[in-house]
Amino acid sequence: MSIKPYGDNFAPVIPLDDEPVHTEAQQFCFDPTCNCHDDPALVSVANQQYNDGLLTAEEATRTIQGRQV
């Protein structure tokens, strides 16, 4: 018994060829090889937000990793 293909049994793949995006609101990008994650000025901003109680330790870490929404 073979499975007959249907038009709705696939998942489209969308390639992401975009460059990492850095904005004023989102200073860390999703690319782990980008230098933004090692920039002392940007990291100090996230650290200050943690010290001010605006971010938890986990949120600050995810922000620097570019995974915080």
CHARMM-style PDB file with segment names, atoms N, HN, CA, C and O in Angstrom:
ATOM      1  N   MET     1       0.845  -1.178   0.000  1.00  0.00      PROA
ATOM      2  CA  MET     1       0.000   0.000   0.000  1.00  0.00      PROA
ATOM      3  C   MET     1       0.891   1.243   0.000  1.00  0.00      PROA
ATOM      4  O   MET     1       1.750   1.391   0.869  1.00  0.00      PROA
ATOM      5  N   SER     2       0.694   2.107  -0.942  1.00  0.00      PROA
ATOM      6  HN  SER     2      -0.004   1.987  -1.648  1.00  0.00      PROA
ATOM      7  CA  SER     2       1.473   3.344  -0.999  1.00  0.00      PROA
ATOM      8  C   SER     2       0.577   4.532  -0.658  1.00  0.00      PROA
ATOM      9  O   SER     2      -0.630   4.523  -0.895  1.00  0.00      PROA
ATOM     10  N   ILE     3       1.203   5.530  -0.105  1.00  0.00      PROA
ATOM     11  HN  ILE     3       2.184   5.538   0.088  1.00  0.00      PROA
ATOM     12  CA  ILE     3       0.468   6.743   0.263  1.00  0.00      PROA
ATOM     13  C   ILE     3       0.453   7.676  -0.937  1.00  0.00      PROA
ATOM     14  O   ILE     3       1.496   8.007  -1.500  1.00  0.00      PROA
ATOM     15  N   LYS     4      -0.708   8.080  -1.306  1.00  0.00      PROA
ATOM     16  HN  LYS     4      -1.556   7.811  -0.849  1.00  0.00      PROA
ATOM     17  CA  LYS     4      -0.833   9.003  -2.424  1.00  0.00      PROA
ATOM     18  C   LYS     4      -0.602  10.421  -1.909  1.00  0.00      PROA
ATOM     19  O   LYS     4      -1.125  10.800  -0.861  1.00  0.00      PROA
ATOM     20  N   PRO     5       0.176  11.194  -2.642  1.00  0.00      PROA
ATOM     21  CA  PRO     5       0.457  12.560  -2.183  1.00  0.00      PROA
ATOM     22  C   PRO     5      -0.770  13.455  -2.298  1.00  0.00      PROA
ATOM     23  O   PRO     5      -1.564  13.338  -3.232  1.00  0.00      PROA
ATOM     24  N   TYR     6      -0.899  14.330  -1.348  1.00  0.00      PROA
ATOM     25  HN  TYR     6      -0.254  14.425  -0.590  1.00  0.00      PROA
ATOM     26  CA  TYR     6      -1.967  15.320  -1.341  1.00  0.00      PROA
ATOM     27  C   TYR     6      -1.331  16.706  -1.364  1.00  0.00      PROA
ATOM     28  O   TYR     6      -0.158  16.856  -1.020  1.00  0.00      PROA
ATOM     29  N   GLY     7      -2.071  17.687  -1.754  1.00  0.00      PROA
ATOM     30  HN  GLY     7      -3.024  17.565  -2.034  1.00  0.00      PROA
ATOM     31  CA  GLY     7      -1.561  19.046  -1.800  1.00  0.00      PROA
ATOM     32  C   GLY     7      -1.409  19.693  -0.439  1.00  0.00      PROA
ATOM     33  O   GLY     7      -0.801  20.758  -0.325  1.00  0.00      PROA
ATOM     34  N   ASP     8      -1.951  19.067   0.597  1.00  0.00      PROA
ATOM     35  HN  ASP     8      -2.445  18.203   0.504  1.00  0.00      PROA
ATOM     36  CA  ASP     8      -1.892  19.702   1.915  1.00  0.00      PROA
ATOM     37  C   ASP     8      -1.037  18.909   2.907  1.00  0.00      PROA
ATOM     38  O   ASP     8      -1.154  19.118   4.114  1.00  0.00      PROA
ATOM     39  N   ASN     9      -0.188  18.012   2.429  1.00  0.00      PROA
ATOM     40  HN  ASN     9      -0.093  17.843   1.448  1.00  0.00      PROA
ATOM     41  CA  ASN     9       0.625  17.237   3.352  1.00  0.00      PROA
ATOM     42  C   ASN     9       2.107  17.615   3.270  1.00  0.00      PROA
ATOM     43  O   ASN     9       2.979  16.749   3.336  1.00  0.00      PROA
ATOM     44  N   PHE    10       2.377  18.886   3.129  1.00  0.00      PROA
ATOM     45  HN  PHE    10       1.669  19.590   3.075  1.00  0.00      PROA
ATOM     46  CA  PHE    10       3.757  19.351   3.078  1.00  0.00      PROA
ATOM     47  C   PHE    10       3.875  20.638   3.876  1.00  0.00      PROA
ATOM     48  O   PHE    10       2.884  21.325   4.123  1.00  0.00      PROA
ATOM     49  N   ALA    11       5.080  20.949   4.269  1.00  0.00      PROA
ATOM     50  HN  ALA    11       5.885  20.391   4.068  1.00  0.00      PROA
ATOM     51  CA  ALA    11       5.358  22.195   4.984  1.00  0.00      PROA
ATOM     52  C   ALA    11       6.267  23.050   4.110  1.00  0.00      PROA
ATOM     53  O   ALA    11       7.346  22.602   3.721  1.00  0.00      PROA
ATOM     54  N   PRO    12       5.855  24.255   3.802  1.00  0.00      PROA
ATOM     55  CA  PRO    12       6.712  25.110   2.981  1.00  0.00      PROA
ATOM     56  C   PRO    12       7.959  25.532   3.750  1.00  0.00      PROA
ATOM     57  O   PRO    12       7.910  25.755   4.960  1.00  0.00      PROA
ATOM     58  N   VAL    13       9.048  25.636   3.051  1.00  0.00      PROA
ATOM     59  HN  VAL    13       9.088  25.454   2.068  1.00  0.00      PROA
ATOM     60  CA  VAL    13      10.312  26.079   3.630  1.00  0.00      PROA
ATOM     61  C   VAL    13      10.587  27.475   3.110  1.00  0.00      PROA
ATOM     62  O   VAL    13      10.602  27.708   1.902  1.00  0.00      PROA
ATOM     63  N   ILE    14      10.804  28.395   4.024  1.00  0.00      PROA
ATOM     64  HN  ILE    14      10.793  28.205   5.006  1.00  0.00      PROA
ATOM     65  CA  ILE    14      11.070  29.781   3.650  1.00  0.00      PROA
ATOM     66  C   ILE    14      12.511  30.093   4.016  1.00  0.00      PROA
ATOM     67  O   ILE    14      12.825  30.204   5.201  1.00  0.00      PROA
ATOM     68  N   PRO    15      13.393  30.235   3.042  1.00  0.00      PROA
ATOM     69  CA  PRO    15      14.791  30.528   3.354  1.00  0.00      PROA
ATOM     70  C   PRO    15      14.933  31.934   3.926  1.00  0.00      PROA
ATOM     71  O   PRO    15      14.258  32.866   3.489  1.00  0.00      PROA
ATOM     72  N   LEU    16      15.811  32.071   4.898  1.00  0.00      PROA
ATOM     73  HN  LEU    16      16.360  31.314   5.253  1.00  0.00      PROA
ATOM     74  CA  LEU    16      16.073  33.373   5.515  1.00  0.00      PROA
ATOM     75  C   LEU    16      17.456  33.838   5.106  1.00  0.00      PROA
ATOM     76  O   LEU    16      18.457  33.462   5.716  1.00  0.00      PROA
ATOM     77  N   ASP    17      17.504  34.645   4.087  1.00  0.00      PROA
ATOM     78  HN  ASP    17      16.691  34.951   3.591  1.00  0.00      PROA
ATOM     79  CA  ASP    17      18.770  35.183   3.613  1.00  0.00      PROA
ATOM     80  C   ASP    17      18.978  36.613   4.080  1.00  0.00      PROA
ATOM     81  O   ASP    17      19.864  37.311   3.587  1.00  0.00      PROA
ATOM     82  N   ASP    18      18.162  37.047   5.029  1.00  0.00      PROA
ATOM     83  HN  ASP    18      17.442  36.480   5.429  1.00  0.00      PROA
ATOM     84  CA  ASP    18      18.250  38.419   5.505  1.00  0.00      PROA
ATOM     85  C   ASP    18      19.469  38.601   6.391  1.00  0.00      PROA
ATOM     86  O   ASP    18      19.911  37.680   7.079  1.00  0.00      PROA
ATOM     87  N   GLU    19      19.988  39.792   6.356  1.00  0.00      PROA
ATOM     88  HN  GLU    19      19.629  40.540   5.798  1.00  0.00      PROA
ATOM     89  CA  GLU    19      21.070  40.156   7.259  1.00  0.00      PROA
ATOM     90  C   GLU    19      20.492  40.351   8.650  1.00  0.00      PROA
ATOM     91  O   GLU    19      19.320  40.707   8.780  1.00  0.00      PROA
ATOM     92  N   PRO    20      21.284  40.128   9.694  1.00  0.00      PROA
ATOM     93  CA  PRO    20      20.788  40.406  11.051  1.00  0.00      PROA
ATOM     94  C   PRO    20      20.356  41.862  11.176  1.00  0.00      PROA
ATOM     95  O   PRO    20      21.002  42.763  10.640  1.00  0.00      PROA
ATOM     96  N   VAL    21      19.266  42.078  11.885  1.00  0.00      PROA
ATOM     97  HN  VAL    21      18.741  41.346  12.321  1.00  0.00      PROA
ATOM     98  CA  VAL    21      18.704  43.417  12.011  1.00  0.00      PROA
ATOM     99  C   VAL    21      19.033  43.979  13.382  1.00  0.00      PROA
ATOM    100  O   VAL    21      18.805  43.337  14.407  1.00  0.00      PROA
ATOM    101  N   HSD    22      19.574  45.190  13.381  1.00  0.00      PROA
ATOM    102  HN  HSD    22      19.759  45.712  12.548  1.00  0.00      PROA
ATOM    103  CA  HSD    22      19.849  45.904  14.619  1.00  0.00      PROA
ATOM    104  C   HSD    22      19.087  47.221  14.567  1.00  0.00      PROA
ATOM    105  O   HSD    22      19.279  48.032  13.662  1.00  0.00      PROA
ATOM    106  N   THR    23      18.229  47.416  15.543  1.00  0.00      PROA
ATOM    107  HN  THR    23      18.073  46.757  16.279  1.00  0.00      PROA
ATOM    108  CA  THR    23      17.488  48.668  15.640  1.00  0.00      PROA
ATOM    109  C   THR    23      17.708  49.248  17.025  1.00  0.00      PROA
ATOM    110  O   THR    23      18.342  48.622  17.874  1.00  0.00      PROA
ATOM    111  N   GLU    24      17.195  50.422  17.247  1.00  0.00      PROA
ATOM    112  HN  GLU    24      16.681  50.931  16.557  1.00  0.00      PROA
ATOM    113  CA  GLU    24      17.304  51.047  18.566  1.00  0.00      PROA
ATOM    114  C   GLU    24      16.593  50.208  19.621  1.00  0.00      PROA
ATOM    115  O   GLU    24      17.076  50.077  20.746  1.00  0.00      PROA
ATOM    116  N   ALA    25      15.456  49.645  19.261  1.00  0.00      PROA
ATOM    117  HN  ALA    25      15.064  49.750  18.347  1.00  0.00      PROA
ATOM    118  CA  ALA    25      14.695  48.832  20.212  1.00  0.00      PROA
ATOM    119  C   ALA    25      15.243  47.417  20.329  1.00  0.00      PROA
ATOM    120  O   ALA    25      15.129  46.803  21.390  1.00  0.00      PROA
ATOM    121  N   GLN    26      15.832  46.889  19.268  1.00  0.00      PROA
ATOM    122  HN  GLN    26      15.924  47.388  18.406  1.00  0.00      PROA
ATOM    123  CA  GLN    26      16.356  45.523  19.241  1.00  0.00      PROA
ATOM    124  C   GLN    26      17.826  45.591  18.851  1.00  0.00      PROA
ATOM    125  O   GLN    26      18.166  45.456  17.676  1.00  0.00      PROA
ATOM    126  N   GLN    27      18.698  45.799  19.835  1.00  0.00      PROA
ATOM    127  HN  GLN    27      18.421  45.908  20.789  1.00  0.00      PROA
ATOM    128  CA  GLN    27      20.111  46.001  19.532  1.00  0.00      PROA
ATOM    129  C   GLN    27      20.877  44.704  19.355  1.00  0.00      PROA
ATOM    130  O   GLN    27      21.964  44.704  18.777  1.00  0.00      PROA
ATOM    131  N   PHE    28      20.328  43.596  19.842  1.00  0.00      PROA
ATOM    132  HN  PHE    28      19.445  43.596  20.310  1.00  0.00      PROA
ATOM    133  CA  PHE    28      20.969  42.296  19.666  1.00  0.00      PROA
ATOM    134  C   PHE    28      20.194  41.503  18.624  1.00  0.00      PROA
ATOM    135  O   PHE    28      18.966  41.438  18.673  1.00  0.00      PROA
ATOM    136  N   CYS    29      20.914  40.899  17.678  1.00  0.00      PROA
ATOM    137  HN  CYS    29      21.911  40.951  17.638  1.00  0.00      PROA
ATOM    138  CA  CYS    29      20.258  40.142  16.620  1.00  0.00      PROA
ATOM    139  C   CYS    29      20.242  38.653  16.954  1.00  0.00      PROA
ATOM    140  O   CYS    29      20.750  38.229  17.992  1.00  0.00      PROA
ATOM    141  N   PHE    30      19.658  37.879  16.065  1.00  0.00      PROA
ATOM    142  HN  PHE    30      19.246  38.224  15.221  1.00  0.00      PROA
ATOM    143  CA  PHE    30      19.512  36.444  16.255  1.00  0.00      PROA
ATOM    144  C   PHE    30      20.758  35.661  15.852  1.00  0.00      PROA
ATOM    145  O   PHE    30      20.851  34.472  16.156  1.00  0.00      PROA
ATOM    146  N   ASP    31      21.713  36.290  15.181  1.00  0.00      PROA
ATOM    147  HN  ASP    31      21.638  37.256  14.934  1.00  0.00      PROA
ATOM    148  CA  ASP    31      22.902  35.608  14.670  1.00  0.00      PROA
ATOM    149  C   ASP    31      23.941  35.464  15.774  1.00  0.00      PROA
ATOM    150  O   ASP    31      24.496  36.471  16.215  1.00  0.00      PROA
ATOM    151  N   PRO    32      24.227  34.236  16.239  1.00  0.00      PROA
ATOM    152  CA  PRO    32      25.178  34.073  17.344  1.00  0.00      PROA
ATOM    153  C   PRO    32      26.611  34.437  16.981  1.00  0.00      PROA
ATOM    154  O   PRO    32      27.440  34.607  17.875  1.00  0.00      PROA
ATOM    155  N   THR    33      26.928  34.561  15.690  1.00  0.00      PROA
ATOM    156  HN  THR    33      26.255  34.422  14.963  1.00  0.00      PROA
ATOM    157  CA  THR    33      28.286  34.915  15.287  1.00  0.00      PROA
ATOM    158  C   THR    33      28.478  36.425  15.121  1.00  0.00      PROA
ATOM    159  O   THR    33      29.588  36.880  14.848  1.00  0.00      PROA
ATOM    160  N   CYS    34      27.420  37.193  15.282  1.00  0.00      PROA
ATOM    161  HN  CYS    34      26.517  36.823  15.503  1.00  0.00      PROA
ATOM    162  CA  CYS    34      27.491  38.646  15.130  1.00  0.00      PROA
ATOM    163  C   CYS    34      28.226  39.270  16.319  1.00  0.00      PROA
ATOM    164  O   CYS    34      28.138  38.778  17.444  1.00  0.00      PROA
ATOM    165  N   ASN    35      28.936  40.340  16.058  1.00  0.00      PROA
ATOM    166  HN  ASN    35      29.008  40.740  15.144  1.00  0.00      PROA
ATOM    167  CA  ASN    35      29.714  41.010  17.100  1.00  0.00      PROA
ATOM    168  C   ASN    35      28.860  41.772  18.106  1.00  0.00      PROA
ATOM    169  O   ASN    35      29.374  42.217  19.132  1.00  0.00      PROA
ATOM    170  N   CYS    36      27.577  41.929  17.837  1.00  0.00      PROA
ATOM    171  HN  CYS    36      27.159  41.568  17.004  1.00  0.00      PROA
ATOM    172  CA  CYS    36      26.731  42.687  18.763  1.00  0.00      PROA
ATOM    173  C   CYS    36      26.654  42.004  20.125  1.00  0.00      PROA
ATOM    174  O   CYS    36      26.446  42.673  21.137  1.00  0.00      PROA
ATOM    175  N   HSD    37      26.817  40.689  20.162  1.00  0.00      PROA
ATOM    176  HN  HSD    37      26.986  40.146  19.339  1.00  0.00      PROA
ATOM    177  CA  HSD    37      26.710  39.944  21.422  1.00  0.00      PROA
ATOM    178  C   HSD    37      27.933  40.139  22.310  1.00  0.00      PROA
ATOM    179  O   HSD    37      27.891  39.836  23.503  1.00  0.00      PROA
ATOM    180  N   ASP    38      29.024  40.645  21.733  1.00  0.00      PROA
ATOM    181  HN  ASP    38      29.058  40.891  20.764  1.00  0.00      PROA
ATOM    182  CA  ASP    38      30.263  40.872  22.473  1.00  0.00      PROA
ATOM    183  C   ASP    38      30.564  42.352  22.680  1.00  0.00      PROA
ATOM    184  O   ASP    38      31.593  42.697  23.261  1.00  0.00      PROA
ATOM    185  N   ASP    39      29.680  43.228  22.212  1.00  0.00      PROA
ATOM    186  HN  ASP    39      28.844  42.948  21.740  1.00  0.00      PROA
ATOM    187  CA  ASP    39      29.896  44.669  22.321  1.00  0.00      PROA
ATOM    188  C   ASP    39      29.698  45.108  23.772  1.00  0.00      PROA
ATOM    189  O   ASP    39      28.583  45.030  24.288  1.00  0.00      PROA
ATOM    190  N   PRO    40      30.770  45.572  24.442  1.00  0.00      PROA
ATOM    191  CA  PRO    40      30.654  45.935  25.858  1.00  0.00      PROA
ATOM    192  C   PRO    40      29.614  47.021  26.126  1.00  0.00      PROA
ATOM    193  O   PRO    40      28.969  47.005  27.174  1.00  0.00      PROA
ATOM    194  N   ALA    41      29.440  47.959  25.204  1.00  0.00      PROA
ATOM    195  HN  ALA    41      29.963  47.972  24.352  1.00  0.00      PROA
ATOM    196  CA  ALA    41      28.464  49.032  25.405  1.00  0.00      PROA
ATOM    197  C   ALA    41      27.040  48.478  25.400  1.00  0.00      PROA
ATOM    198  O   ALA    41      26.213  48.877  26.220  1.00  0.00      PROA
ATOM    199  N   LEU    42      26.755  47.559  24.479  1.00  0.00      PROA
ATOM    200  HN  LEU    42      27.427  47.234  23.813  1.00  0.00      PROA
ATOM    201  CA  LEU    42      25.417  46.978  24.409  1.00  0.00      PROA
ATOM    202  C   LEU    42      25.152  46.050  25.591  1.00  0.00      PROA
ATOM    203  O   LEU    42      24.055  46.048  26.150  1.00  0.00      PROA
ATOM    204  N   VAL    43      26.153  45.265  25.969  1.00  0.00      PROA
ATOM    205  HN  VAL    43      27.044  45.267  25.515  1.00  0.00      PROA
ATOM    206  CA  VAL    43      25.996  44.357  27.100  1.00  0.00      PROA
ATOM    207  C   VAL    43      25.796  45.147  28.390  1.00  0.00      PROA
ATOM    208  O   VAL    43      25.040  44.728  29.266  1.00  0.00      PROA
ATOM    209  N   SER    44      26.473  46.286  28.506  1.00  0.00      PROA
ATOM    210  HN  SER    44      27.087  46.626  27.794  1.00  0.00      PROA
ATOM    211  CA  SER    44      26.325  47.091  29.725  1.00  0.00      PROA
ATOM    212  C   SER    44      24.914  47.668  29.850  1.00  0.00      PROA
ATOM    213  O   SER    44      24.426  47.857  30.964  1.00  0.00      PROA
ATOM    214  N   VAL    45      24.256  47.948  28.730  1.00  0.00      PROA
ATOM    215  HN  VAL    45      24.653  47.794  27.825  1.00  0.00      PROA
ATOM    216  CA  VAL    45      22.879  48.430  28.772  1.00  0.00      PROA
ATOM    217  C   VAL    45      21.965  47.339  29.337  1.00  0.00      PROA
ATOM    218  O   VAL    45      21.130  47.611  30.199  1.00  0.00      PROA
ATOM    219  N   ALA    46      22.126  46.111  28.852  1.00  0.00      PROA
ATOM    220  HN  ALA    46      22.804  45.890  28.151  1.00  0.00      PROA
ATOM    221  CA  ALA    46      21.325  44.997  29.371  1.00  0.00      PROA
ATOM    222  C   ALA    46      21.644  44.753  30.840  1.00  0.00      PROA
ATOM    223  O   ALA    46      20.748  44.451  31.629  1.00  0.00      PROA
ATOM    224  N   ASN    47      22.910  44.882  31.210  1.00  0.00      PROA
ATOM    225  HN  ASN    47      23.637  45.128  30.569  1.00  0.00      PROA
ATOM    226  CA  ASN    47      23.306  44.705  32.607  1.00  0.00      PROA
ATOM    227  C   ASN    47      22.675  45.782  33.489  1.00  0.00      PROA
ATOM    228  O   ASN    47      22.224  45.492  34.597  1.00  0.00      PROA
ATOM    229  N   GLN    48      22.642  47.010  33.007  1.00  0.00      PROA
ATOM    230  HN  GLN    48      23.009  47.246  32.107  1.00  0.00      PROA
ATOM    231  CA  GLN    48      22.034  48.092  33.775  1.00  0.00      PROA
ATOM    232  C   GLN    48      20.531  47.866  33.943  1.00  0.00      PROA
ATOM    233  O   GLN    48      19.974  48.130  35.009  1.00  0.00      PROA
ATOM    234  N   GLN    49      19.889  47.384  32.900  1.00  0.00      PROA
ATOM    235  HN  GLN    49      20.342  47.170  32.034  1.00  0.00      PROA
ATOM    236  CA  GLN    49      18.456  47.072  33.004  1.00  0.00      PROA
ATOM    237  C   GLN    49      18.222  45.960  34.028  1.00  0.00      PROA
ATOM    238  O   GLN    49      17.221  45.976  34.744  1.00  0.00      PROA
ATOM    239  N   TYR    50      19.132  45.005  34.096  1.00  0.00      PROA
ATOM    240  HN  TYR    50      19.945  44.992  33.514  1.00  0.00      PROA
ATOM    241  CA  TYR    50      19.037  43.954  35.113  1.00  0.00      PROA
ATOM    242  C   TYR    50      19.221  44.558  36.505  1.00  0.00      PROA
ATOM    243  O   TYR    50      18.463  44.249  37.424  1.00  0.00      PROA
ATOM    244  N   ASN    51      20.228  45.419  36.658  1.00  0.00      PROA
ATOM    245  HN  ASN    51      20.845  45.670  35.911  1.00  0.00      PROA
ATOM    246  CA  ASN    51      20.491  46.054  37.956  1.00  0.00      PROA
ATOM    247  C   ASN    51      19.346  46.959  38.406  1.00  0.00      PROA
ATOM    248  O   ASN    51      19.094  47.100  39.602  1.00  0.00      PROA
ATOM    249  N   ASP    52      18.659  47.566  37.450  1.00  0.00      PROA
ATOM    250  HN  ASP    52      18.864  47.451  36.478  1.00  0.00      PROA
ATOM    251  CA  ASP    52      17.519  48.432  37.765  1.00  0.00      PROA
ATOM    252  C   ASP    52      16.240  47.639  38.038  1.00  0.00      PROA
ATOM    253  O   ASP    52      15.213  48.219  38.391  1.00  0.00      PROA
ATOM    254  N   GLY    53      16.300  46.329  37.876  1.00  0.00      PROA
ATOM    255  HN  GLY    53      17.134  45.858  37.589  1.00  0.00      PROA
ATOM    256  CA  GLY    53      15.133  45.492  38.124  1.00  0.00      PROA
ATOM    257  C   GLY    53      14.170  45.421  36.958  1.00  0.00      PROA
ATOM    258  O   GLY    53      13.048  44.937  37.110  1.00  0.00      PROA
ATOM    259  N   LEU    54      14.590  45.894  35.797  1.00  0.00      PROA
ATOM    260  HN  LEU    54      15.502  46.287  35.673  1.00  0.00      PROA
ATOM    261  CA  LEU    54      13.719  45.871  34.624  1.00  0.00      PROA
ATOM    262  C   LEU    54      13.739  44.513  33.926  1.00  0.00      PROA
ATOM    263  O   LEU    54      12.787  44.161  33.229  1.00  0.00      PROA
ATOM    264  N   LEU    55      14.816  43.750  34.109  1.00  0.00      PROA
ATOM    265  HN  LEU    55      15.589  44.036  34.675  1.00  0.00      PROA
ATOM    266  CA  LEU    55      14.959  42.430  33.513  1.00  0.00      PROA
ATOM    267  C   LEU    55      15.381  41.432  34.583  1.00  0.00      PROA
ATOM    268  O   LEU    55      16.127  41.771  35.502  1.00  0.00      PROA
ATOM    269  N   THR    56      14.903  40.209  34.458  1.00  0.00      PROA
ATOM    270  HN  THR    56      14.298  39.934  33.711  1.00  0.00      PROA
ATOM    271  CA  THR    56      15.425  39.140  35.311  1.00  0.00      PROA
ATOM    272  C   THR    56      16.756  38.678  34.713  1.00  0.00      PROA
ATOM    273  O   THR    56      17.112  39.070  33.602  1.00  0.00      PROA
ATOM    274  N   ALA    57      17.473  37.860  35.440  1.00  0.00      PROA
ATOM    275  HN  ALA    57      17.184  37.541  36.343  1.00  0.00      PROA
ATOM    276  CA  ALA    57      18.747  37.346  34.934  1.00  0.00      PROA
ATOM    277  C   ALA    57      18.533  36.552  33.651  1.00  0.00      PROA
ATOM    278  O   ALA    57      19.323  36.655  32.712  1.00  0.00      PROA
ATOM    279  N   GLU    58      17.467  35.762  33.612  1.00  0.00      PROA
ATOM    280  HN  GLU    58      16.826  35.678  34.375  1.00  0.00      PROA
ATOM    281  CA  GLU    58      17.174  34.972  32.415  1.00  0.00      PROA
ATOM    282  C   GLU    58      16.813  35.865  31.232  1.00  0.00      PROA
ATOM    283  O   GLU    58      17.234  35.605  30.104  1.00  0.00      PROA
ATOM    284  N   GLU    59      16.036  36.915  31.486  1.00  0.00      PROA
ATOM    285  HN  GLU    59      15.694  37.126  32.402  1.00  0.00      PROA
ATOM    286  CA  GLU    59      15.664  37.838  30.414  1.00  0.00      PROA
ATOM    287  C   GLU    59      16.881  38.585  29.883  1.00  0.00      PROA
ATOM    288  O   GLU    59      17.003  38.786  28.675  1.00  0.00      PROA
ATOM    289  N   ALA    60      17.774  38.996  30.764  1.00  0.00      PROA
ATOM    290  HN  ALA    60      17.674  38.834  31.746  1.00  0.00      PROA
ATOM    291  CA  ALA    60      18.985  39.689  30.330  1.00  0.00      PROA
ATOM    292  C   ALA    60      19.848  38.772  29.472  1.00  0.00      PROA
ATOM    293  O   ALA    60      20.398  39.197  28.456  1.00  0.00      PROA
ATOM    294  N   THR    61      19.962  37.522  29.883  1.00  0.00      PROA
ATOM    295  HN  THR    61      19.516  37.177  30.708  1.00  0.00      PROA
ATOM    296  CA  THR    61      20.746  36.558  29.108  1.00  0.00      PROA
ATOM    297  C   THR    61      20.116  36.338  27.741  1.00  0.00      PROA
ATOM    298  O   THR    61      20.822  36.342  26.732  1.00  0.00      PROA
ATOM    299  N   ARG    62      18.803  36.147  27.688  1.00  0.00      PROA
ATOM    300  HN  ARG    62      18.230  36.144  28.507  1.00  0.00      PROA
ATOM    301  CA  ARG    62      18.127  35.957  26.403  1.00  0.00      PROA
ATOM    302  C   ARG    62      18.213  37.208  25.535  1.00  0.00      PROA
ATOM    303  O   ARG    62      18.305  37.108  24.312  1.00  0.00      PROA
ATOM    304  N   THR    63      18.183  38.381  26.155  1.00  0.00      PROA
ATOM    305  HN  THR    63      18.108  38.462  27.149  1.00  0.00      PROA
ATOM    306  CA  THR    63      18.302  39.624  25.392  1.00  0.00      PROA
ATOM    307  C   THR    63      19.660  39.686  24.701  1.00  0.00      PROA
ATOM    308  O   THR    63      19.742  39.992  23.511  1.00  0.00      PROA
ATOM    309  N   ILE    64      20.717  39.396  25.441  1.00  0.00      PROA
ATOM    310  HN  ILE    64      20.650  39.147  26.407  1.00  0.00      PROA
ATOM    311  CA  ILE    64      22.065  39.440  24.874  1.00  0.00      PROA
ATOM    312  C   ILE    64      22.240  38.368  23.811  1.00  0.00      PROA
ATOM    313  O   ILE    64      22.982  38.572  22.851  1.00  0.00      PROA
ATOM    314  N   GLN    65      21.581  37.245  23.960  1.00  0.00      PROA
ATOM    315  HN  GLN    65      20.978  37.079  24.740  1.00  0.00      PROA
ATOM    316  CA  GLN    65      21.645  36.173  22.962  1.00  0.00      PROA
ATOM    317  C   GLN    65      20.772  36.469  21.744  1.00  0.00      PROA
ATOM    318  O   GLN    65      20.845  35.753  20.746  1.00  0.00      PROA
ATOM    319  N   GLY    66      19.945  37.517  21.814  1.00  0.00      PROA
ATOM    320  HN  GLY    66      19.885  38.099  22.626  1.00  0.00      PROA
ATOM    321  CA  GLY    66      19.055  37.850  20.706  1.00  0.00      PROA
ATOM    322  C   GLY    66      17.833  36.974  20.633  1.00  0.00      PROA
ATOM    323  O   GLY    66      17.223  36.849  19.571  1.00  0.00      PROA
ATOM    324  N   ARG    67      17.459  36.356  21.755  1.00  0.00      PROA
ATOM    325  HN  ARG    67      17.955  36.457  22.617  1.00  0.00      PROA
ATOM    326  CA  ARG    67      16.297  35.462  21.786  1.00  0.00      PROA
ATOM    327  C   ARG    67      15.135  36.026  22.572  1.00  0.00      PROA
ATOM    328  O   ARG    67      14.080  35.396  22.645  1.00  0.00      PROA
ATOM    329  N   GLN    68      15.299  37.194  23.159  1.00  0.00      PROA
ATOM    330  HN  GLN    68      16.156  37.706  23.099  1.00  0.00      PROA
ATOM    331  CA  GLN    68      14.222  37.805  23.949  1.00  0.00      PROA
ATOM    332  C   GLN    68      13.334  38.619  23.024  1.00  0.00      PROA
ATOM    333  O   GLN    68      13.835  39.397  22.213  1.00  0.00      PROA
ATOM    334  N   VAL    69      12.042  38.451  23.133  1.00  0.00      PROA
ATOM    335  HN  VAL    69      11.635  37.818  23.792  1.00  0.00      PROA
ATOM    336  CA  VAL    69      11.113  39.195  22.274  1.00  0.00      PROA
ATOM    337  C   VAL    69      10.688  40.461  22.993  1.00  0.00      PROA
ATOM    338  OT1 VAL    69       9.904  41.243  22.455  1.00  0.00      PROA
TER     339      VAL     69
END
